[in-house]
């Protein structure tokens, strides 16, 4: 598996197309009012770092880190293109986000993802990297359509 991780260019038409697909697919699998994906403006915000993963010249993954506070970050916009799944790209992007959160001095990294079957592969990925269930994180409310997970970064 080869994947180069770059700072994401939210003006690149390939990135826009992948993000549009990601948001549309997730929204199609999420109950109304339970979608929390960042749009392009959200990914361009000052408190968000966004990355893309490339296999040669093929865009295969995206991921972002949103600062909730000085010591708490949120994983956002994790997506791997269907044709590139099961090749380790999602795990590599997640490990990059975890390393970036640690480098920024964060001691906790959390996320919200859907609770439906469509999101089960994401649940497996996050749990394999040490994320555990938690209650709603900043900006969210309890929702049966959401799964909240967190990772303690203070021990590593």
VEXRO-502998 format. One record per residue: residue in three letters; chain; x, y, z of N, C-alpha, C in turn. Coordinates in steps of 0.001 Angstrom, whole numbers. Each point is the difference from the previous one (the first is absolute). Layout:
! VEXRO-502998
+-----+-------+---------+---------+---------+---------+---------+---------+---------+---------+---------+
: res : chain :     npx :     npy :     npz :    capx :    capy :    capz :     cpx :     cpy :     cpz :
+-----+-------+---------+---------+---------+---------+---------+---------+---------+---------+---------+
: ALA :     A :       X :       Y :       Z :       X :       Y :       Z :       X :       Y :       Z :
...
+-----+-------+---------+---------+---------+---------+---------+---------+---------+---------+---------+
//
This chain:
! VEXRO-502998
+-----+-------+---------+---------+---------+---------+---------+---------+---------+---------+---------+
: res : chain :     npx :     npy :     npz :    capx :    capy :    capz :     cpx :     cpy :     cpz :
+-----+-------+---------+---------+---------+---------+---------+---------+---------+---------+---------+
: UNK :     A :     838 :   -1173 :       0 :    -838 :    1173 :       0 :     885 :    1239 :       0 :
: UNK :     A :    -246 :     850 :    -948 :     697 :    1277 :     -27 :   -1043 :    1099 :       6 :
: UNK :     A :     162 :     922 :     908 :    -895 :    1145 :      23 :     785 :    1188 :     510 :
: UNK :     A :       0 :    1043 :    -783 :     619 :    1253 :     421 :   -1100 :     876 :     587 :
: UNK :     A :     226 :     483 :    1209 :    -970 :     878 :     639 :     464 :    1439 :    -194 :
: UNK :     A :    -910 :     820 :    -518 :     298 :    1409 :    -279 :   -1024 :     885 :     704 :
: UNK :     A :     380 :    1240 :     245 :    -982 :     977 :     456 :   -1061 :      86 :   -1084 :
: UNK :     A :   -1256 :    -117 :     390 :   -1087 :     -51 :    -972 :    -255 :    1337 :    -667 :
: UNK :     A :    -245 :     -60 :   -1271 :    -334 :    1186 :    -795 :   -1499 :     -39 :    -268 :
: UNK :     A :    -758 :     767 :     760 :   -1461 :     -23 :    -138 :    -485 :     749 :   -1236 :
: UNK :     A :     933 :     445 :    -834 :    -371 :     631 :   -1274 :     307 :    -910 :   -1190 :
: UNK :     A :     669 :   -1126 :     251 :     321 :    -979 :   -1046 :   -1300 :    -703 :    -402 :
: UNK :     A :    -347 :      13 :   -1287 :   -1261 :    -627 :    -430 :    -101 :   -1482 :     374 :
: UNK :     A :    1119 :    -720 :      46 :     -24 :   -1418 :     389 :    -375 :    -145 :    1470 :
: UNK :     A :     502 :     893 :     824 :    -308 :     -20 :    1427 :   -1466 :     378 :     213 :
: UNK :     A :    -448 :    1031 :    -694 :   -1398 :     420 :     103 :    -932 :   -1139 :    -392 :
: UNK :     A :     317 :    -684 :   -1097 :    -850 :   -1106 :    -465 :     -44 :   -1127 :    1034 :
: UNK :     A :    1144 :    -340 :     594 :      24 :   -1070 :    1004 :    -770 :     418 :    1249 :
: UNK :     A :     186 :    1233 :     442 :    -730 :     468 :    1173 :   -1501 :      60 :    -263 :
: UNK :     A :    -397 :     435 :   -1195 :   -1422 :      11 :    -355 :    -579 :   -1412 :      51 :
: UNK :     A :     753 :    -967 :    -528 :    -439 :   -1403 :      35 :    -111 :    -487 :    1449 :
: UNK :     A :    1011 :     292 :     802 :      10 :    -422 :    1405 :   -1223 :     536 :     737 :
: UNK :     A :    -266 :    1287 :    -134 :   -1127 :     611 :     704 :   -1322 :    -564 :    -515 :
: UNK :     A :    -135 :    -142 :   -1320 :   -1252 :    -526 :    -568 :    -252 :   -1436 :     451 :
: UNK :     A :    1040 :    -836 :     -24 :    -149 :   -1401 :     405 :    -349 :    -107 :    1480 :
: UNK :     A :     677 :     781 :     835 :    -271 :     -46 :    1435 :   -1410 :     511 :     297 :
: UNK :     A :    -395 :    1077 :    -652 :   -1343 :     550 :     238 :   -1082 :    -969 :    -445 :
: UNK :     A :     262 :    -761 :   -1054 :    -984 :    -977 :    -471 :    -183 :   -1132 :    1002 :
: UNK :     A :    1001 :    -189 :     878 :     -39 :   -1075 :     982 :    -249 :     500 :    1417 :
: UNK :     A :    -397 :    1260 :     137 :    -172 :     615 :    1310 :   -1406 :     574 :     117 :
: UNK :     A :    -565 :    -101 :    1174 :   -1322 :     584 :     238 :      69 :    1524 :    -124 :
: UNK :     A :   -1060 :     616 :    -488 :     -32 :    1464 :     -81 :     292 :     635 :    1362 :
: UNK :     A :     859 :    1005 :     -21 :     373 :     692 :    1230 :    1149 :    -631 :     750 :
: UNK :     A :     480 :   -1157 :    -454 :    1091 :    -701 :     679 :    1293 :      13 :    -801 :
: UNK :     A :      61 :     792 :   -1042 :    1203 :      97 :    -835 :     886 :    1120 :     537 :
: UNK :     A :    1262 :    -319 :     235 :     918 :     982 :     572 :    1264 :     174 :    -831 :
: UNK :     A :     -54 :    -328 :   -1283 :    1162 :     138 :    -872 :     297 :    1475 :    -244 :
: UNK :     A :    1279 :     328 :     -52 :     404 :    1367 :    -313 :    -112 :     242 :   -1498 :
: UNK :     A :    -521 :    1153 :    -370 :       2 :     390 :   -1408 :    1347 :     661 :    -310 :
: UNK :     A :     179 :     469 :   -1234 :    1278 :     607 :    -380 :     340 :    1199 :     873 :
: UNK :     A :    -980 :     832 :     292 :     265 :    1162 :     860 :     469 :    -457 :    1377 :
: UNK :     A :    -600 :   -1052 :     530 :     412 :    -530 :    1290 :    1418 :    -525 :     -18 :
: UNK :     A :     388 :    -644 :   -1088 :    1363 :    -520 :    -116 :    1025 :    1116 :    -193 :
: UNK :     A :    -447 :    1149 :    -445 :     894 :    1145 :    -203 :     130 :     863 :    1253 :
: UNK :     A :    -714 :    -327 :    1057 :      28 :     789 :    1232 :    1389 :     -53 :     646 :
: UNK :     A :     319 :    1048 :     734 :    1316 :     120 :     630 :     277 :   -1087 :    1039 :
: UNK :     A :   -1052 :    -557 :     604 :     193 :   -1022 :    1036 :      15 :   -1425 :    -554 :
: UNK :     A :      94 :    -129 :   -1330 :      -7 :   -1314 :    -645 :    1257 :    -178 :    -850 :
: UNK :     A :     660 :   -1139 :     191 :    1108 :    -414 :    -874 :    -537 :   -1140 :    -861 :
: UNK :     A :     226 :      66 :   -1295 :    -571 :    -964 :    -938 :    1114 :    -605 :    -852 :
: UNK :     A :     -68 :   -1319 :    -181 :    1007 :    -715 :    -783 :    -650 :    -880 :   -1051 :
: UNK :     A :     759 :    -252 :   -1044 :    -410 :    -939 :   -1044 :    1066 :   -1078 :    -115 :
: UNK :     A :    -429 :   -1192 :    -391 :     914 :   -1111 :    -205 :      21 :    -372 :   -1469 :
: UNK :     A :    1191 :    -182 :    -534 :     182 :    -255 :   -1429 :     792 :   -1273 :    -220 :
: UNK :     A :    -477 :    -831 :    -905 :     707 :   -1188 :    -474 :     448 :     365 :   -1404 :
: UNK :     A :    1234 :     455 :    -122 :     445 :     584 :   -1264 :    -766 :    1299 :    -222 :
: UNK :     A :    -679 :      93 :   -1120 :    -810 :    1186 :    -297 :   -1487 :    -225 :     281 :
: UNK :     A :    -313 :   -1142 :     618 :   -1394 :    -304 :     310 :    -328 :     398 :    1434 :
: UNK :     A :    -999 :     841 :     150 :    -487 :     390 :    1322 :    -752 :   -1183 :     592 :
: UNK :     A :     462 :    -480 :    1166 :    -618 :   -1192 :     589 :    -619 :     235 :    1369 :
: UNK :     A :     352 :    1095 :     679 :    -510 :     184 :    1360 :      14 :    1464 :     410 :
: UNK :     A :    -842 :     300 :     974 :      -4 :    1313 :     631 :    -134 :    -177 :    1499 :
: UNK :     A :     398 :    1012 :     727 :    -160 :      10 :    1442 :     280 :    1394 :     531 :
: UNK :     A :    -596 :     328 :    1139 :     180 :    1325 :     582 :      48 :     -82 :    1516 :
: UNK :     A :     584 :    1032 :     580 :      82 :     158 :    1442 :    -556 :    1374 :     348 :
: UNK :     A :   -1055 :       8 :     792 :    -603 :    1252 :     455 :     378 :     199 :    1462 :
: UNK :     A :     522 :    1174 :     324 :     336 :     310 :    1381 :   -1273 :     399 :     736 :
: UNK :     A :    -379 :    -774 :    1006 :   -1137 :     346 :     844 :     453 :     884 :    1157 :
: UNK :     A :    1233 :    -203 :     430 :     640 :     804 :    1043 :    1501 :    -211 :    -165 :
: UNK :     A :     771 :     574 :     900 :    1455 :    -144 :     -76 :     419 :   -1467 :     122 :
: UNK :     A :    -738 :    -767 :     806 :     413 :   -1386 :     251 :    -953 :   -1062 :    -546 :
: UNK :     A :   -1015 :     409 :    -748 :    -988 :    -962 :    -500 :    -257 :     246 :   -1485 :
: UNK :     A :     178 :   -1044 :    -797 :    -248 :      92 :   -1435 :   -1079 :    -963 :    -439 :
: UNK :     A :    -538 :     275 :   -1187 :   -1040 :    -849 :    -573 :     428 :    -462 :   -1390 :
: UNK :     A :     -99 :   -1293 :    -246 :     244 :    -565 :   -1320 :   -1203 :     340 :    -878 :
: UNK :     A :     263 :     541 :   -1181 :   -1068 :     374 :    -929 :     368 :    -482 :   -1407 :
: UNK :     A :   -1008 :    -132 :    -825 :     153 :    -221 :   -1449 :     887 :   -1172 :    -376 :
: UNK :     A :     -28 :   -1066 :     819 :     741 :   -1209 :    -362 :    -758 :    -714 :   -1115 :
: UNK :     A :     688 :    -243 :   -1100 :    -621 :    -718 :   -1114 :    1089 :    -633 :    -853 :
: UNK :     A :    -247 :   -1226 :    -420 :     864 :    -692 :    -961 :    -863 :    -389 :   -1187 :
: UNK :     A :     485 :     249 :   -1200 :    -789 :    -340 :   -1188 :    -251 :   -1508 :     -23 :
: UNK :     A :   -1160 :    -376 :    -480 :    -420 :   -1401 :      11 :    1041 :    -918 :    -648 :
: UNK :     A :     545 :     392 :   -1139 :     951 :    -843 :    -729 :    1314 :    -198 :     749 :
: UNK :     A :     270 :     829 :    1008 :    1264 :     -89 :     729 :    -167 :    -561 :    1412 :
: UNK :     A :   -1184 :    -457 :     344 :    -231 :    -511 :    1357 :     679 :   -1351 :     194 :
: UNK :     A :     215 :    -322 :    1260 :     656 :   -1247 :     408 :    1469 :     -48 :    -407 :
: UNK :     A :     597 :    1158 :    -222 :    1421 :      65 :    -356 :     810 :     764 :    1036 :
: UNK :     A :    -649 :     412 :    1106 :     710 :     659 :    1084 :      41 :    1515 :     -69 :
: UNK :     A :    -624 :     588 :   -1010 :      62 :    1455 :    -144 :    -737 :     720 :    1132 :
: UNK :     A :   -1157 :    -500 :     394 :    -751 :     628 :    1084 :     781 :     -36 :    1302 :
: UNK :     A :     601 :   -1129 :     306 :     812 :    -119 :    1208 :    1195 :     927 :     -32 :
: UNK :     A :     611 :     117 :   -1147 :    1158 :     900 :    -121 :    -422 :    1446 :     230 :
: UNK :     A :   -1142 :     404 :    -569 :    -476 :    1364 :     198 :    -349 :     229 :    1471 :
: UNK :     A :    -652 :    -976 :     623 :    -360 :     147 :    1405 :    1251 :     113 :     873 :
: UNK :     A :    1005 :    -812 :    -257 :    1250 :      90 :     770 :     658 :    1367 :    -191 :
: UNK :     A :    -102 :     565 :   -1195 :     538 :    1336 :    -261 :    -737 :    1035 :     859 :
: UNK :     A :   -1321 :     -94 :      45 :    -790 :     948 :     795 :     338 :    -141 :    1483 :
: UNK :     A :     135 :   -1227 :     472 :     363 :    -232 :    1405 :    1368 :     619 :     297 :
: UNK :     A :     966 :    -206 :    -883 :    1342 :     559 :     190 :     -42 :    1526 :     -11 :
: UNK :     A :    -787 :     576 :    -882 :    -132 :    1463 :     -65 :    -629 :     543 :    1277 :
: UNK :     A :   -1025 :    -684 :     507 :    -640 :     442 :    1242 :    1013 :     -19 :    1147 :
: UNK :     A :     788 :   -1054 :      89 :    1033 :     -78 :    1048 :    1028 :    1114 :    -174 :
: UNK :     A :     432 :     226 :   -1238 :     997 :    1043 :    -273 :    -517 :    1382 :     383 :
: UNK :     A :   -1297 :     189 :     -33 :    -616 :    1287 :     370 :    -292 :      88 :    1492 :
: UNK :     A :     404 :   -1037 :     740 :    -175 :      14 :    1447 :   -1367 :    -438 :     476 :
: UNK :     A :    -781 :    -581 :    -882 :   -1327 :    -462 :     403 :     129 :   -1281 :     814 :
: UNK :     A :    -854 :    -136 :    1004 :      27 :   -1190 :     846 :   -1228 :    -876 :    -207 :
: UNK :     A :    -912 :     465 :    -841 :   -1212 :    -775 :    -286 :    -418 :     259 :   -1437 :
: UNK :     A :    -400 :   -1069 :    -675 :    -474 :      80 :   -1376 :   -1325 :    -750 :     -55 :
: UNK :     A :   -1030 :     645 :    -516 :   -1330 :    -598 :     -19 :    -605 :      92 :   -1388 :
: UNK :     A :   -1152 :    -651 :    -163 :    -681 :      67 :   -1287 :   -1453 :    -402 :     160 :
: UNK :     A :    -767 :     379 :   -1000 :   -1388 :    -441 :    -135 :    -106 :    -674 :   -1351 :
: UNK :     A :    -645 :   -1142 :     -26 :    -281 :    -678 :   -1258 :   -1409 :    -589 :     106 :
: UNK :     A :    -515 :    -426 :   -1110 :   -1339 :    -578 :       1 :     -50 :   -1322 :     733 :
: UNK :     A :   -1168 :    -336 :     514 :    -173 :   -1260 :     727 :    -545 :   -1109 :    -905 :
: UNK :     A :    -364 :     320 :   -1215 :    -636 :    -953 :    -903 :    1017 :    -967 :    -603 :
: UNK :     A :    -487 :   -1095 :    -581 :     868 :   -1032 :    -573 :     981 :     547 :   -1026 :
: UNK :     A :    -391 :     991 :    -768 :     878 :     609 :   -1008 :    1325 :     448 :     624 :
: UNK :     A :     -31 :     400 :    1262 :    1172 :     552 :     673 :     803 :   -1049 :     772 :
: UNK :     A :    -418 :   -1270 :     -26 :     685 :   -1050 :     761 :    1490 :    -116 :    -348 :
: UNK :     A :     401 :      86 :   -1272 :    1440 :     -54 :    -278 :     782 :    1116 :     702 :
: UNK :     A :    -605 :    1179 :     115 :     650 :    1098 :     720 :     125 :    -343 :    1481 :
: UNK :     A :   -1040 :    -600 :     576 :      45 :    -390 :    1413 :    1181 :    -946 :     241 :
: UNK :     A :     159 :    -968 :    -891 :    1091 :    -977 :     130 :    1353 :     707 :     -73 :
: UNK :     A :     147 :     917 :    -944 :    1257 :     740 :    -156 :     324 :     787 :    1264 :
: UNK :     A :    -951 :     764 :     489 :     265 :     838 :    1170 :     302 :    -833 :    1233 :
: UNK :     A :    -748 :   -1051 :     210 :     239 :    -854 :    1177 :    1354 :    -701 :     -97 :
: UNK :     A :     404 :    -369 :   -1211 :    1307 :    -637 :    -190 :    1146 :     953 :     360 :
: UNK :     A :    -276 :    1294 :     -24 :    1014 :     999 :     343 :    -177 :     532 :    1419 :
: UNK :     A :    -806 :    -685 :     807 :    -107 :     315 :    1416 :   -1134 :     915 :     411 :
: UNK :     A :    -831 :     426 :    -930 :   -1140 :     843 :     361 :   -1032 :    -832 :     759 :
: UNK :     A :    -599 :     620 :    1002 :   -1021 :    -661 :     820 :   -1251 :     876 :      42 :
: UNK :     A :   -1155 :    -616 :     243 :   -1238 :     790 :      63 :      43 :    1056 :    1099 :
: UNK :     A :    -684 :    1108 :    -260 :    -123 :    1086 :     977 :   -1338 :     686 :    -243 :
: UNK :     A :    -308 :     958 :     825 :   -1208 :     792 :    -200 :     226 :    1049 :   -1078 :
: UNK :     A :   -1017 :     773 :    -299 :     125 :    1044 :   -1018 :    1144 :     964 :     329 :
: UNK :     A :     734 :     378 :   -1021 :    1097 :     946 :     160 :    -504 :    1403 :    -314 :
: UNK :     A :     848 :     960 :     212 :    -367 :    1410 :    -171 :    -761 :     246 :   -1303 :
: UNK :     A :   -1137 :     664 :     127 :    -791 :     360 :   -1167 :   -1024 :   -1036 :    -427 :
: UNK :     A :     -50 :   -1134 :     674 :    -922 :   -1064 :    -357 :    -972 :    -257 :    1153 :
: UNK :     A :   -1075 :    -687 :    -318 :    -949 :    -450 :    1019 :    -178 :   -1511 :    -163 :
: UNK :     A :    -505 :    -640 :    1040 :    -279 :   -1437 :     -81 :    -915 :    -258 :   -1194 :
: UNK :     A :     348 :   -1014 :    -791 :    -740 :    -293 :   -1222 :     152 :   -1487 :    -293 :
: UNK :     A :   -1085 :    -755 :    -113 :     121 :   -1429 :    -277 :     620 :    -290 :   -1368 :
: UNK :     A :      67 :    1006 :    -865 :     600 :    -170 :   -1323 :    1488 :     300 :      -9 :
: UNK :     A :     542 :     369 :    1148 :    1421 :     340 :     113 :     706 :    -941 :     955 :
: UNK :     A :    1265 :    -249 :    -306 :     898 :    -715 :     899 :    1144 :     966 :     297 :
: UNK :     A :     268 :     219 :    1286 :    1072 :     878 :     423 :    1133 :    -852 :     547 :
: UNK :     A :    1205 :     287 :    -447 :    1182 :    -750 :     431 :    1095 :     974 :     404 :
: UNK :     A :     877 :    -434 :     896 :    1094 :     854 :     444 :    1268 :    -829 :     188 :
: UNK :     A :    1121 :     676 :     -68 :    1314 :    -622 :     178 :     809 :     874 :     950 :
: UNK :     A :     514 :    -587 :    1071 :     856 :     714 :     953 :    1402 :      38 :    -589 :
: UNK :     A :     507 :    1193 :    -276 :    1333 :     163 :    -572 :    1067 :     272 :    1049 :
: UNK :     A :    -401 :     119 :    1241 :     952 :     383 :    1049 :     966 :   -1109 :     359 :
: UNK :     A :    -302 :   -1230 :    -412 :     870 :   -1124 :     365 :    1007 :    -360 :   -1087 :
: UNK :     A :      19 :     724 :   -1075 :     900 :    -386 :   -1077 :     810 :    1123 :    -436 :
+-----+-------+---------+---------+---------+---------+---------+---------+---------+---------+---------+
//
